[in-house]
Amino acid sequence: MAYSVARRDESDGLLGVAAERGKVCALAMDCLRDLQKCAAEYPALFPTKPFGPTVFSGVALANAFGSPGATAARIRVAARTALWAFAVDWLMDYVATSRDEIDAIVTGCEAVGDGAPPDPDAPVQAFLAALRDDLARRPGWAAQYPIWREHLRRYLLANAREWDWKTARAAGDTAALPDLEGYLANADNFGSSLVNVSHWIDNGAVSTAGELERLAEASAEVQRTLRLLNDLATYERDMTWGDLNSLMLGLTPDDVRRRIAASVARCEELIEPLAAGFPEEADYLIRQIGHSSGYYGSTDYWGSL
């Protein structure tokens, strides 16, 4: 009898865990439908290759896993911002063929970030303007806008800087490449901090700009961790696509793993003090690290060229 009770309790626990995971899957499906709808509004930004099912499902799953108790409406801006970042990454890393084209993307998107209307012939600007306008309707926007604007600037300039590095590498100019610390200082090109700041503004997570800056500081360290986890997973693809990766800077996979471990320890130091006042946001950041550790162990987001 004792065995049966123990088995029943274990089964109840397993059932509860499975039910919670089922909720996350349902949330991801709702998010996926919204992302597909969004992509249909900007078809020129999302060609079938490389924007196959893996991109949309990967973004939906990541956002659902990060906020398992949320509704689709609460993760809508975060997921759409992540999708916009994938579009920018594609345009700047693979479509642009000159620094002038890179500068035009940066200048145009920065102008939209400043409040300008989008160029009707630039869907990447139209999508960004829609995201900006969504956030502008939130009560804390006036105080928090400068932080969002700064993260948008960092994201765009980091992508432009990486374009310079990969162009130099393709030309054999290894002296122009960064060391690991310089590479990680440019981790804003990963985009997760821009997504996180947008998510927190959208959900009214904080009451002041100072509180948002505290969360953003922890997010920046998490972003560096995610950048390296991504690199371990995408090295072969990056070699094929001509992208830059920390493993192309004279580092071994073990070197990168050691740096990830140090970065995770730093993340924990930054996140732990946040947990008392911002438990949901602290969990959100930890879940980003955990999700990426598991996800990048098997796959990544991009489809095929």
C-alpha positions as CSV (number, residue, x, y, z in Angstrom):
1,M,0.0,0.0,0.0
2,A,2.8,2.4,0.8
3,Y,4.3,1.7,-2.6
4,S,0.9,2.5,-4.3
5,V,0.6,5.8,-2.4
6,A,4.2,6.8,-3.3
7,R,3.5,5.9,-6.9
8,R,0.3,7.9,-6.9
9,D,2.1,11.0,-5.4
10,E,4.8,10.7,-8.0
11,S,2.3,10.4,-10.7
12,D,0.4,13.5,-9.5
13,G,3.7,15.4,-9.5
14,L,4.6,14.2,-13.0
15,L,1.1,15.1,-14.2
16,G,1.5,18.6,-12.8
17,V,4.8,19.1,-14.5
18,A,3.5,17.8,-17.8
19,A,0.4,20.1,-17.5
20,E,2.6,23.1,-17.0
21,R,4.7,22.2,-20.0
22,G,1.6,21.7,-22.0
23,K,0.6,25.3,-21.1
24,V,3.9,26.6,-22.3
25,C,3.4,24.7,-25.6
26,A,-0.1,26.3,-26.0
27,L,1.3,29.7,-25.3
28,A,4.0,29.1,-27.9
29,M,1.4,28.1,-30.4
30,D,-0.6,31.3,-29.8
31,C,2.6,33.3,-30.1
32,L,3.5,31.5,-33.3
33,R,0.2,32.4,-34.9
34,D,0.8,36.0,-34.1
35,L,4.3,35.9,-35.6
36,Q,3.1,34.3,-38.8
37,K,0.4,37.0,-39.0
38,C,3.1,39.7,-38.4
39,A,5.4,38.3,-41.1
40,A,2.5,38.3,-43.6
41,E,2.2,42.1,-43.0
42,Y,5.9,42.5,-44.0
43,P,6.5,39.8,-46.6
44,A,9.6,41.5,-48.1
45,L,11.3,41.1,-44.8
46,F,10.8,37.4,-44.4
47,P,11.7,35.4,-47.5
48,T,11.0,31.7,-47.2
49,K,14.7,31.1,-47.2
50,P,16.1,31.5,-44.6
51,F,12.9,32.3,-42.7
52,G,11.6,28.8,-42.6
53,P,9.5,27.3,-39.8
54,T,12.5,27.0,-37.4
55,V,12.8,30.8,-37.1
56,F,9.1,31.4,-36.2
57,S,8.7,28.4,-34.0
58,G,12.0,29.0,-32.3
59,V,11.2,32.6,-31.4
60,A,7.7,31.6,-30.2
61,L,9.1,28.8,-28.0
62,A,11.8,31.0,-26.5
63,N,9.4,33.7,-25.5
64,A,6.8,31.2,-24.1
65,F,9.5,29.5,-22.1
66,G,10.8,32.8,-20.7
67,S,7.3,33.8,-19.5
68,P,5.4,30.5,-18.8
69,G,2.7,32.2,-16.8
70,A,2.0,34.9,-19.3
71,T,-0.7,35.3,-22.0
72,A,0.1,35.6,-25.7
73,A,-0.7,39.3,-25.4
74,R,1.9,39.8,-22.7
75,I,4.7,38.4,-24.8
76,R,3.6,39.8,-28.1
77,V,5.9,42.8,-28.2
78,A,8.9,40.8,-27.0
79,A,8.3,38.1,-29.7
80,R,7.7,40.6,-32.4
81,T,10.8,42.6,-31.4
82,A,12.9,39.4,-31.6
83,L,11.4,38.7,-35.1
84,W,12.3,42.3,-36.2
85,A,15.8,41.7,-34.9
86,F,16.1,38.5,-37.1
87,A,15.0,40.6,-40.1
88,V,17.7,43.2,-39.4
89,D,20.3,40.5,-38.9
90,W,19.4,39.1,-42.3
91,L,19.5,42.4,-44.0
92,M,22.8,43.5,-42.5
93,D,24.7,40.2,-42.4
94,Y,23.6,38.7,-45.7
95,V,21.7,41.1,-48.0
96,A,23.8,44.2,-47.7
97,T,26.8,44.3,-50.0
98,S,28.4,47.6,-49.0
99,R,29.0,49.8,-46.0
100,D,26.7,52.4,-47.6
101,E,23.8,49.9,-47.4
102,I,24.6,49.1,-43.8
103,D,24.7,52.9,-42.9
104,A,21.3,53.4,-44.6
105,I,19.7,50.7,-42.5
106,V,21.2,52.1,-39.3
107,T,20.4,55.7,-40.2
108,G,16.8,54.9,-41.2
109,C,16.0,52.8,-38.2
110,E,17.6,55.3,-35.8
111,A,15.4,58.0,-37.3
112,V,12.4,55.9,-36.6
113,G,13.6,55.3,-33.1
114,D,13.7,59.1,-32.8
115,G,10.0,59.3,-33.8
116,A,10.2,59.9,-37.5
117,P,7.7,58.2,-39.9
118,P,9.1,55.2,-41.7
119,D,10.2,55.3,-45.3
120,P,7.3,53.6,-47.2
121,D,9.9,51.7,-49.2
122,A,11.7,50.3,-46.2
123,P,9.6,47.6,-44.4
124,V,12.2,47.2,-41.7
125,Q,11.4,50.7,-40.7
126,A,7.7,50.2,-40.9
127,F,7.9,47.2,-38.6
128,L,10.1,49.1,-36.1
129,A,7.6,52.0,-36.2
130,A,4.8,49.7,-35.3
131,L,6.8,48.3,-32.3
132,R,7.7,51.8,-31.2
133,D,4.1,53.0,-31.4
134,D,2.9,49.9,-29.4
135,L,5.4,50.8,-26.6
136,A,4.5,54.5,-26.8
137,R,1.0,53.7,-25.5
138,R,2.4,52.3,-22.3
139,P,2.1,54.5,-19.1
140,G,5.8,54.6,-18.3
141,W,7.0,55.3,-21.9
142,A,8.1,58.9,-21.4
143,A,10.6,58.0,-18.7
144,Q,11.7,54.7,-20.1
145,Y,11.9,55.7,-23.8
146,P,15.5,56.9,-23.5
147,I,16.6,53.5,-22.3
148,W,14.8,51.7,-25.2
149,R,16.3,54.2,-27.6
150,E,19.8,53.5,-26.3
151,H,19.3,49.8,-26.7
152,L,18.0,50.2,-30.2
153,R,21.1,52.3,-31.0
154,R,23.4,49.7,-29.5
155,Y,21.8,46.9,-31.4
156,L,22.1,48.7,-34.8
157,L,25.7,49.8,-34.2
158,A,26.8,46.4,-33.0
159,N,25.5,44.8,-36.1
160,A,27.3,47.4,-38.2
161,R,30.5,46.8,-36.3
162,E,30.2,43.0,-36.8
163,W,29.7,43.6,-40.6
164,D,33.0,45.4,-40.6
165,W,34.7,42.5,-38.7
166,K,33.4,39.8,-41.0
167,T,34.3,41.9,-44.1
168,A,37.8,42.2,-42.7
169,R,38.0,38.5,-42.0
170,A,36.8,37.7,-45.5
171,A,39.6,39.9,-46.9
172,G,42.2,38.1,-44.7
173,D,42.7,41.1,-42.4
174,T,42.9,39.2,-39.1
175,A,44.5,42.2,-37.4
176,A,41.2,44.0,-37.6
177,L,39.4,41.3,-35.6
178,P,38.6,41.8,-31.9
179,D,39.8,39.6,-29.0
180,L,37.2,37.8,-27.0
181,E,36.5,40.7,-24.7
182,G,36.1,43.1,-27.6
183,Y,33.8,40.6,-29.2
184,L,31.6,40.3,-26.1
185,A,31.5,44.0,-25.7
186,N,29.7,44.0,-29.0
187,A,27.1,41.4,-27.8
188,D,24.3,43.8,-28.3
189,N,24.1,42.5,-31.9
190,F,22.5,39.4,-30.4
191,G,19.4,41.5,-29.7
192,S,18.2,39.9,-26.5
193,S,18.6,43.1,-24.3
194,L,16.6,45.1,-26.8
195,V,13.9,42.4,-26.6
196,N,14.0,42.3,-22.8
197,V,13.8,46.1,-22.4
198,S,10.9,46.2,-24.8
199,H,9.2,43.4,-22.9
200,W,9.6,45.1,-19.5
201,I,8.3,48.4,-20.8
202,D,5.3,46.7,-22.5
203,N,4.4,44.8,-19.3
204,G,4.9,47.7,-16.9
205,A,7.5,45.7,-15.0
206,V,9.1,48.8,-13.3
207,S,8.0,52.2,-12.2
208,T,11.1,54.2,-12.8
209,A,13.9,54.5,-15.4
210,G,16.4,53.6,-12.7
211,E,14.7,50.2,-12.0
212,L,14.7,49.5,-15.8
213,E,18.4,50.3,-15.9
214,R,19.1,47.8,-13.1
215,L,17.3,45.0,-15.0
216,A,19.1,46.0,-18.2
217,E,22.5,45.7,-16.5
218,A,21.7,42.1,-15.6
219,S,20.2,41.5,-19.1
220,A,23.5,42.7,-20.7
221,E,25.5,39.9,-18.9
222,V,22.9,37.4,-19.8
223,Q,23.2,38.5,-23.4
224,R,26.9,37.8,-23.4
225,T,26.2,34.3,-22.1
226,L,23.7,33.7,-24.9
227,R,26.0,35.1,-27.5
228,L,28.6,32.4,-26.6
229,L,26.0,29.6,-26.3
230,N,24.9,30.5,-29.7
231,D,28.5,30.4,-31.0
232,L,29.0,26.9,-29.8
233,A,25.9,25.7,-31.7
234,T,26.3,27.7,-34.9
235,Y,30.0,27.4,-35.7
236,E,29.6,25.1,-38.7
237,R,26.8,27.2,-40.1
238,D,28.7,30.4,-39.5
239,M,31.6,29.0,-41.4
240,T,29.3,28.2,-44.4
241,W,27.4,31.5,-44.3
242,G,30.6,33.6,-43.7
243,D,29.4,34.9,-40.3
244,L,31.7,35.8,-37.4
245,N,31.9,33.5,-34.3
246,S,34.1,33.6,-31.2
247,L,35.6,30.2,-32.3
248,M,37.1,32.1,-35.2
249,L,39.1,34.3,-32.9
250,G,41.7,31.7,-31.9
251,L,39.6,30.2,-29.2
252,T,38.8,26.5,-28.6
253,P,35.3,25.2,-27.6
254,D,36.7,24.6,-24.1
255,D,37.9,28.3,-23.9
256,V,34.4,29.4,-24.8
257,R,32.8,27.0,-22.3
258,R,35.0,28.4,-19.5
259,R,34.0,31.9,-20.4
260,I,30.4,30.9,-20.4
261,A,30.8,29.5,-16.9
262,A,32.3,32.7,-15.7
263,S,29.6,34.7,-17.3
264,V,26.8,32.6,-15.8
265,A,28.4,33.1,-12.4
266,R,28.3,36.9,-13.0
267,C,24.7,36.7,-14.1
268,E,23.8,35.0,-10.9
269,E,25.5,37.7,-8.9
270,L,23.5,40.4,-10.8
271,I,20.2,38.6,-10.8
272,E,20.1,37.4,-7.1
273,P,19.6,41.0,-5.7
274,L,16.8,41.6,-8.2
275,A,14.8,38.6,-7.1
276,A,13.3,40.3,-4.0
277,G,11.8,43.3,-5.8
278,F,11.4,41.8,-9.3
279,P,10.9,38.0,-8.9
280,E,9.2,37.6,-12.3
281,E,11.9,39.5,-14.1
282,A,14.7,37.6,-12.3
283,D,13.1,34.3,-13.2
284,Y,12.7,35.5,-16.8
285,L,16.5,36.1,-17.1
286,I,17.4,32.8,-15.5
287,R,15.0,31.0,-17.8
288,Q,16.7,32.6,-20.8
289,I,20.0,31.1,-19.8
290,G,18.5,27.7,-19.1
291,H,16.5,27.6,-22.3
292,S,19.4,28.6,-24.5
293,S,21.7,26.1,-22.8
294,G,19.3,23.3,-23.7
295,Y,18.1,24.7,-27.1
296,Y,21.5,25.4,-28.5
297,G,22.7,22.0,-27.4
298,S,20.7,20.5,-30.3
299,T,19.8,23.2,-32.8
300,D,19.5,26.9,-33.6
301,Y,17.0,29.3,-35.0
302,W,17.8,29.8,-38.6
303,G,16.5,27.8,-41.6
304,S,18.5,27.1,-44.7
305,L,19.7,29.5,-47.4
